[in-house]
Amino acid sequence: MAGTDVSVEIWLRSVAPKDKQIVTEAVYECLRRNWPVNLMEIGYLAREMRKKALAGA
């Protein structure tokens, strides 16, 4: 991950199981958008994805 010595794979192991799917999707979205893969960008995208999912439910 950008700004740290920890890989995304290792960091994802620390994510709560209930959040793992949306956080993984956020990581891929960062890559797709060519954004840095860091906690700020992942958190932003995960929150936006969760809002959209809740709005559509």
mmCIF file as gemmi writes it, N, C-alpha and C atoms, coordinates in Angstrom:
data_model
loop_
_atom_site.group_PDB
_atom_site.id
_atom_site.type_symbol
_atom_site.label_atom_id
_atom_site.label_alt_id
_atom_site.label_comp_id
_atom_site.label_asym_id
_atom_site.label_entity_id
_atom_site.label_seq_id
_atom_site.pdbx_PDB_ins_code
_atom_site.Cartn_x
_atom_site.Cartn_y
_atom_site.Cartn_z
_atom_site.occupancy
_atom_site.B_iso_or_equiv
_atom_site.pdbx_formal_charge
_atom_site.auth_seq_id
_atom_site.auth_asym_id
_atom_site.pdbx_PDB_model_num
ATOM 1 N N . MET Axp A 1 ? 0.848 -1.175 0 1 0 ? 1 A 1
ATOM 2 C CA . MET Axp A 1 ? 0 0 0 1 0 ? 1 A 1
ATOM 3 C C . MET Axp A 1 ? 0.885 1.227 0 1 0 ? 1 A 1
ATOM 4 N N . ALA Axp A 2 ? 0.398 2.253 -0.627 1 0 ? 2 A 1
ATOM 5 C CA . ALA Axp A 2 ? 1.155 3.501 -0.706 1 0 ? 2 A 1
ATOM 6 C C . ALA Axp A 2 ? 1.36 4.073 0.691 1 0 ? 2 A 1
ATOM 7 N N . GLY Axp A 3 ? 2.583 4.517 0.961 1 0 ? 3 A 1
ATOM 8 C CA . GLY Axp A 3 ? 2.893 5.153 2.23 1 0 ? 3 A 1
ATOM 9 C C . GLY Axp A 3 ? 3.163 4.197 3.377 1 0 ? 3 A 1
ATOM 10 N N . THR Axp A 4 ? 3.267 2.916 3.089 1 0 ? 4 A 1
ATOM 11 C CA . THR Axp A 4 ? 3.524 1.932 4.136 1 0 ? 4 A 1
ATOM 12 C C . THR Axp A 4 ? 4.323 0.771 3.567 1 0 ? 4 A 1
ATOM 13 N N . ASP Axp A 5 ? 4.898 -0.02 4.444 1 0 ? 5 A 1
ATOM 14 C CA . ASP Axp A 5 ? 5.645 -1.2 4.012 1 0 ? 5 A 1
ATOM 15 C C . ASP Axp A 5 ? 4.767 -2.447 3.96 1 0 ? 5 A 1
ATOM 16 N N . VAL Axp A 6 ? 3.494 -2.297 4.267 1 0 ? 6 A 1
ATOM 17 C CA . VAL Axp A 6 ? 2.574 -3.427 4.314 1 0 ? 6 A 1
ATOM 18 C C . VAL Axp A 6 ? 1.898 -3.586 2.956 1 0 ? 6 A 1
ATOM 19 N N . SER Axp A 7 ? 1.844 -4.813 2.476 1 0 ? 7 A 1
ATOM 20 C CA . SER Axp A 7 ? 1.16 -5.062 1.196 1 0 ? 7 A 1
ATOM 21 C C . SER Axp A 7 ? -0.351 -5.058 1.42 1 0 ? 7 A 1
ATOM 22 N N . VAL Axp A 8 ? -1.093 -4.844 0.354 1 0 ? 8 A 1
ATOM 23 C CA . VAL Axp A 8 ? -2.556 -4.85 0.439 1 0 ? 8 A 1
ATOM 24 C C . VAL Axp A 8 ? -3.029 -6.223 0.899 1 0 ? 8 A 1
ATOM 25 N N . GLU Axp A 9 ? -2.405 -7.268 0.399 1 0 ? 9 A 1
ATOM 26 C CA . GLU Axp A 9 ? -2.791 -8.63 0.778 1 0 ? 9 A 1
ATOM 27 C C . GLU Axp A 9 ? -2.696 -8.838 2.283 1 0 ? 9 A 1
ATOM 28 N N . ILE Axp A 10 ? -1.598 -8.416 2.872 1 0 ? 10 A 1
ATOM 29 C CA . ILE Axp A 10 ? -1.412 -8.565 4.323 1 0 ? 10 A 1
ATOM 30 C C . ILE Axp A 10 ? -2.41 -7.675 5.073 1 0 ? 10 A 1
ATOM 31 N N . TRP Axp A 11 ? -2.583 -6.447 4.624 1 0 ? 11 A 1
ATOM 32 C CA . TRP Axp A 11 ? -3.509 -5.526 5.294 1 0 ? 11 A 1
ATOM 33 C C . TRP Axp A 11 ? -4.942 -6.061 5.266 1 0 ? 11 A 1
ATOM 34 N N . LEU Axp A 12 ? -5.346 -6.657 4.138 1 0 ? 12 A 1
ATOM 35 C CA . LEU Axp A 12 ? -6.71 -7.178 4.04 1 0 ? 12 A 1
ATOM 36 C C . LEU Axp A 12 ? -6.993 -8.279 5.061 1 0 ? 12 A 1
ATOM 37 N N . ARG Axp A 13 ? -5.957 -8.953 5.506 1 0 ? 13 A 1
ATOM 38 C CA . ARG Axp A 13 ? -6.148 -9.986 6.535 1 0 ? 13 A 1
ATOM 39 C C . ARG Axp A 13 ? -6.607 -9.393 7.855 1 0 ? 13 A 1
ATOM 40 N N . SER Axp A 14 ? -6.348 -8.109 8.074 1 0 ? 14 A 1
ATOM 41 C CA . SER Axp A 14 ? -6.735 -7.469 9.33 1 0 ? 14 A 1
ATOM 42 C C . SER Axp A 14 ? -8.126 -6.842 9.263 1 0 ? 14 A 1
ATOM 43 N N . VAL Axp A 15 ? -8.731 -6.826 8.098 1 0 ? 15 A 1
ATOM 44 C CA . VAL Axp A 15 ? -10.054 -6.223 7.924 1 0 ? 15 A 1
ATOM 45 C C . VAL Axp A 15 ? -11.113 -7.181 8.465 1 0 ? 15 A 1
ATOM 46 N N . ALA Axp A 16 ? -12.102 -6.618 9.128 1 0 ? 16 A 1
ATOM 47 C CA . ALA Axp A 16 ? -13.189 -7.43 9.682 1 0 ? 16 A 1
ATOM 48 C C . ALA Axp A 16 ? -13.885 -8.203 8.561 1 0 ? 16 A 1
ATOM 49 N N . PRO Axp A 17 ? -14.256 -9.453 8.823 1 0 ? 17 A 1
ATOM 50 C CA . PRO Axp A 17 ? -14.899 -10.267 7.78 1 0 ? 17 A 1
ATOM 51 C C . PRO Axp A 17 ? -16.129 -9.607 7.147 1 0 ? 17 A 1
ATOM 52 N N . LYS Axp A 18 ? -16.909 -8.881 7.937 1 0 ? 18 A 1
ATOM 53 C CA . LYS Axp A 18 ? -18.115 -8.246 7.385 1 0 ? 18 A 1
ATOM 54 C C . LYS Axp A 18 ? -17.782 -7.118 6.409 1 0 ? 18 A 1
ATOM 55 N N . ASP Axp A 19 ? -16.586 -6.554 6.499 1 0 ? 19 A 1
ATOM 56 C CA . ASP Axp A 19 ? -16.18 -5.448 5.626 1 0 ? 19 A 1
ATOM 57 C C . ASP Axp A 19 ? -15.257 -5.876 4.494 1 0 ? 19 A 1
ATOM 58 N N . LYS Axp A 20 ? -14.787 -7.106 4.525 1 0 ? 20 A 1
ATOM 59 C CA . LYS Axp A 20 ? -13.746 -7.549 3.6 1 0 ? 20 A 1
ATOM 60 C C . LYS Axp A 20 ? -14.163 -7.423 2.132 1 0 ? 20 A 1
ATOM 61 N N . GLN Axp A 21 ? -15.392 -7.773 1.783 1 0 ? 21 A 1
ATOM 62 C CA . GLN Axp A 21 ? -15.816 -7.724 0.387 1 0 ? 21 A 1
ATOM 63 C C . GLN Axp A 21 ? -15.821 -6.291 -0.153 1 0 ? 21 A 1
ATOM 64 N N . ILE Axp A 22 ? -16.421 -5.369 0.562 1 0 ? 22 A 1
ATOM 65 C CA . ILE Axp A 22 ? -16.503 -3.997 0.074 1 0 ? 22 A 1
ATOM 66 C C . ILE Axp A 22 ? -15.137 -3.325 0.052 1 0 ? 22 A 1
ATOM 67 N N . VAL Axp A 23 ? -14.282 -3.641 1.02 1 0 ? 23 A 1
ATOM 68 C CA . VAL Axp A 23 ? -12.941 -3.073 1.047 1 0 ? 23 A 1
ATOM 69 C C . VAL Axp A 23 ? -12.118 -3.615 -0.124 1 0 ? 23 A 1
ATOM 70 N N . THR Axp A 24 ? -12.264 -4.899 -0.423 1 0 ? 24 A 1
ATOM 71 C CA . THR Axp A 24 ? -11.57 -5.49 -1.572 1 0 ? 24 A 1
ATOM 72 C C . THR Axp A 24 ? -12.026 -4.83 -2.868 1 0 ? 24 A 1
ATOM 73 N N . GLU Axp A 25 ? -13.324 -4.611 -2.999 1 0 ? 25 A 1
ATOM 74 C CA . GLU Axp A 25 ? -13.843 -3.917 -4.179 1 0 ? 25 A 1
ATOM 75 C C . GLU Axp A 25 ? -13.286 -2.503 -4.269 1 0 ? 25 A 1
ATOM 76 N N . ALA Axp A 26 ? -13.144 -1.829 -3.141 1 0 ? 26 A 1
ATOM 77 C CA . ALA Axp A 26 ? -12.594 -0.474 -3.12 1 0 ? 26 A 1
ATOM 78 C C . ALA Axp A 26 ? -11.133 -0.469 -3.557 1 0 ? 26 A 1
ATOM 79 N N . VAL Axp A 27 ? -10.375 -1.485 -3.164 1 0 ? 27 A 1
ATOM 80 C CA . VAL Axp A 27 ? -8.974 -1.592 -3.59 1 0 ? 27 A 1
ATOM 81 C C . VAL Axp A 27 ? -8.914 -1.714 -5.11 1 0 ? 27 A 1
ATOM 82 N N . TYR Axp A 28 ? -9.733 -2.587 -5.679 1 0 ? 28 A 1
ATOM 83 C CA . TYR Axp A 28 ? -9.748 -2.751 -7.132 1 0 ? 28 A 1
ATOM 84 C C . TYR Axp A 28 ? -10.2 -1.48 -7.846 1 0 ? 28 A 1
ATOM 85 N N . GLU Axp A 29 ? -11.133 -0.759 -7.235 1 0 ? 29 A 1
ATOM 86 C CA . GLU Axp A 29 ? -11.598 0.501 -7.829 1 0 ? 29 A 1
ATOM 87 C C . GLU Axp A 29 ? -10.485 1.545 -7.814 1 0 ? 29 A 1
ATOM 88 N N . CYS Axp A 30 ? -9.687 1.581 -6.745 1 0 ? 30 A 1
ATOM 89 C CA . CYS Axp A 30 ? -8.524 2.487 -6.707 1 0 ? 30 A 1
ATOM 90 C C . CYS Axp A 30 ? -7.59 2.173 -7.872 1 0 ? 30 A 1
ATOM 91 N N . LEU Axp A 31 ? -7.328 0.911 -8.08 1 0 ? 31 A 1
ATOM 92 C CA . LEU Axp A 31 ? -6.444 0.511 -9.177 1 0 ? 31 A 1
ATOM 93 C C . LEU Axp A 31 ? -7.041 0.882 -10.526 1 0 ? 31 A 1
ATOM 94 N N . ARG Axp A 32 ? -8.351 0.648 -10.683 1 0 ? 32 A 1
ATOM 95 C CA . ARG Axp A 32 ? -9.02 0.965 -11.947 1 0 ? 32 A 1
ATOM 96 C C . ARG Axp A 32 ? -8.941 2.467 -12.251 1 0 ? 32 A 1
ATOM 97 N N . ARG Axp A 33 ? -9.09 3.285 -11.213 1 0 ? 33 A 1
ATOM 98 C CA . ARG Axp A 33 ? -9.056 4.736 -11.387 1 0 ? 33 A 1
ATOM 99 C C . ARG Axp A 33 ? -7.638 5.304 -11.399 1 0 ? 33 A 1
ATOM 100 N N . ASN Axp A 34 ? -6.657 4.425 -11.193 1 0 ? 34 A 1
ATOM 101 C CA . ASN Axp A 34 ? -5.257 4.836 -11.142 1 0 ? 34 A 1
ATOM 102 C C . ASN Axp A 34 ? -5 5.785 -9.963 1 0 ? 34 A 1
ATOM 103 N N . TRP Axp A 35 ? -5.704 5.548 -8.862 1 0 ? 35 A 1
ATOM 104 C CA . TRP Axp A 35 ? -5.521 6.306 -7.634 1 0 ? 35 A 1
ATOM 105 C C . TRP Axp A 35 ? -4.5 5.587 -6.77 1 0 ? 35 A 1
ATOM 106 N N . PRO Axp A 36 ? -3.865 6.285 -5.835 1 0 ? 36 A 1
ATOM 107 C CA . PRO Axp A 36 ? -2.968 5.596 -4.906 1 0 ? 36 A 1
ATOM 108 C C . PRO Axp A 36 ? -3.781 4.637 -4.03 1 0 ? 36 A 1
ATOM 109 N N . VAL Axp A 37 ? -3.232 3.484 -3.77 1 0 ? 37 A 1
ATOM 110 C CA . VAL Axp A 37 ? -3.911 2.515 -2.906 1 0 ? 37 A 1
ATOM 111 C C . VAL Axp A 37 ? -3.429 2.779 -1.487 1 0 ? 37 A 1
ATOM 112 N N . ASN Axp A 38 ? -4.208 3.574 -0.764 1 0 ? 38 A 1
ATOM 113 C CA . ASN Axp A 38 ? -3.897 3.881 0.632 1 0 ? 38 A 1
ATOM 114 C C . ASN Axp A 38 ? -5.19 3.913 1.436 1 0 ? 38 A 1
ATOM 115 N N . LEU Axp A 39 ? -5.061 4.023 2.736 1 0 ? 39 A 1
ATOM 116 C CA . LEU Axp A 39 ? -6.237 3.948 3.61 1 0 ? 39 A 1
ATOM 117 C C . LEU Axp A 39 ? -7.261 5.035 3.31 1 0 ? 39 A 1
ATOM 118 N N . MET Axp A 40 ? -6.806 6.223 3 1 0 ? 40 A 1
ATOM 119 C CA . MET Axp A 40 ? -7.728 7.323 2.733 1 0 ? 40 A 1
ATOM 120 C C . MET Axp A 40 ? -8.58 7.038 1.494 1 0 ? 40 A 1
ATOM 121 N N . GLU Axp A 41 ? -7.938 6.644 0.403 1 0 ? 41 A 1
ATOM 122 C CA . GLU Axp A 41 ? -8.673 6.388 -0.837 1 0 ? 41 A 1
ATOM 123 C C . GLU Axp A 41 ? -9.575 5.157 -0.707 1 0 ? 41 A 1
ATOM 124 N N . ILE Axp A 42 ? -9.061 4.107 -0.081 1 0 ? 42 A 1
ATOM 125 C CA . ILE Axp A 42 ? -9.868 2.895 0.114 1 0 ? 42 A 1
ATOM 126 C C . ILE Axp A 42 ? -11.084 3.209 0.98 1 0 ? 42 A 1
ATOM 127 N N . GLY Axp A 43 ? -10.868 3.94 2.064 1 0 ? 43 A 1
ATOM 128 C CA . GLY Axp A 43 ? -11.969 4.298 2.954 1 0 ? 43 A 1
ATOM 129 C C . GLY Axp A 43 ? -13.022 5.137 2.257 1 0 ? 43 A 1
ATOM 130 N N . TYR Axp A 44 ? -12.578 6.102 1.465 1 0 ? 44 A 1
ATOM 131 C CA . TYR Axp A 44 ? -13.508 6.956 0.722 1 0 ? 44 A 1
ATOM 132 C C . TYR Axp A 44 ? -14.372 6.115 -0.213 1 0 ? 44 A 1
ATOM 133 N N . LEU Axp A 45 ? -13.718 5.266 -1.003 1 0 ? 45 A 1
ATOM 134 C CA . LEU Axp A 45 ? -14.469 4.468 -1.967 1 0 ? 45 A 1
ATOM 135 C C . LEU Axp A 45 ? -15.377 3.455 -1.28 1 0 ? 45 A 1
ATOM 136 N N . ALA Axp A 46 ? -14.914 2.852 -0.207 1 0 ? 46 A 1
ATOM 137 C CA . ALA Axp A 46 ? -15.744 1.882 0.515 1 0 ? 46 A 1
ATOM 138 C C . ALA Axp A 46 ? -16.997 2.557 1.076 1 0 ? 46 A 1
ATOM 139 N N . ARG Axp A 47 ? -16.847 3.76 1.626 1 0 ? 47 A 1
ATOM 140 C CA . ARG Axp A 47 ? -18.02 4.487 2.135 1 0 ? 47 A 1
ATOM 141 C C . ARG Axp A 47 ? -18.992 4.82 1.006 1 0 ? 47 A 1
ATOM 142 N N . GLU Axp A 48 ? -18.478 5.279 -0.133 1 0 ? 48 A 1
ATOM 143 C CA . GLU Axp A 48 ? -19.341 5.601 -1.269 1 0 ? 48 A 1
ATOM 144 C C . GLU Axp A 48 ? -20.066 4.356 -1.787 1 0 ? 48 A 1
ATOM 145 N N . MET Axp A 49 ? -19.363 3.245 -1.867 1 0 ? 49 A 1
ATOM 146 C CA . MET Axp A 49 ? -19.969 2.001 -2.329 1 0 ? 49 A 1
ATOM 147 C C . MET Axp A 49 ? -21.053 1.527 -1.354 1 0 ? 49 A 1
ATOM 148 N N . ARG Axp A 50 ? -20.764 1.666 -0.059 1 0 ? 50 A 1
ATOM 149 C CA . ARG Axp A 50 ? -21.75 1.261 0.941 1 0 ? 50 A 1
ATOM 150 C C . ARG Axp A 50 ? -23.001 2.143 0.865 1 0 ? 50 A 1
ATOM 151 N N . LYS Axp A 51 ? -22.822 3.461 0.661 1 0 ? 51 A 1
ATOM 152 C CA . LYS Axp A 51 ? -23.969 4.364 0.527 1 0 ? 51 A 1
ATOM 153 C C . LYS Axp A 51 ? -24.829 3.97 -0.673 1 0 ? 51 A 1
ATOM 154 N N . LYS Axp A 52 ? -24.183 3.689 -1.801 1 0 ? 52 A 1
ATOM 155 C CA . LYS Axp A 52 ? -24.923 3.287 -3.001 1 0 ? 52 A 1
ATOM 156 C C . LYS Axp A 52 ? -25.662 1.981 -2.785 1 0 ? 52 A 1
ATOM 157 N N . ALA Axp A 53 ? -25.027 1.033 -2.099 1 0 ? 53 A 1
ATOM 158 C CA . ALA Axp A 53 ? -25.661 -0.244 -1.837 1 0 ? 53 A 1
ATOM 159 C C . ALA Axp A 53 ? -26.877 -0.065 -0.934 1 0 ? 53 A 1
ATOM 160 N N . LEU Axp A 54 ? -26.757 0.78 0.079 1 0 ? 54 A 1
ATOM 161 C CA . LEU Axp A 54 ? -27.88 1.016 0.985 1 0 ? 54 A 1
ATOM 162 C C . LEU Axp A 54 ? -29.017 1.779 0.307 1 0 ? 54 A 1
ATOM 163 N N . ALA Axp A 55 ? -28.666 2.688 -0.581 1 0 ? 55 A 1
ATOM 164 C CA . ALA Axp A 55 ? -29.679 3.468 -1.292 1 0 ? 55 A 1
ATOM 165 C C . ALA Axp A 55 ? -30.468 2.584 -2.264 1 0 ? 55 A 1
ATOM 166 N N . GLY Axp A 56 ? -29.798 1.587 -2.82 1 0 ? 56 A 1
ATOM 167 C CA . GLY Axp A 56 ? -30.449 0.7 -3.771 1 0 ? 56 A 1
ATOM 168 C C . GLY Axp A 56 ? -31.233 -0.421 -3.123 1 0 ? 56 A 1
ATOM 169 N N . ALA Axp A 57 ? -31.05 -0.596 -1.811 1 0 ? 57 A 1
ATOM 170 C CA . ALA Axp A 57 ? -31.715 -1.71 -1.104 1 0 ? 57 A 1
ATOM 171 C C . ALA Axp A 57 ? -33.131 -1.395 -0.752 1 0 ? 57 A 1
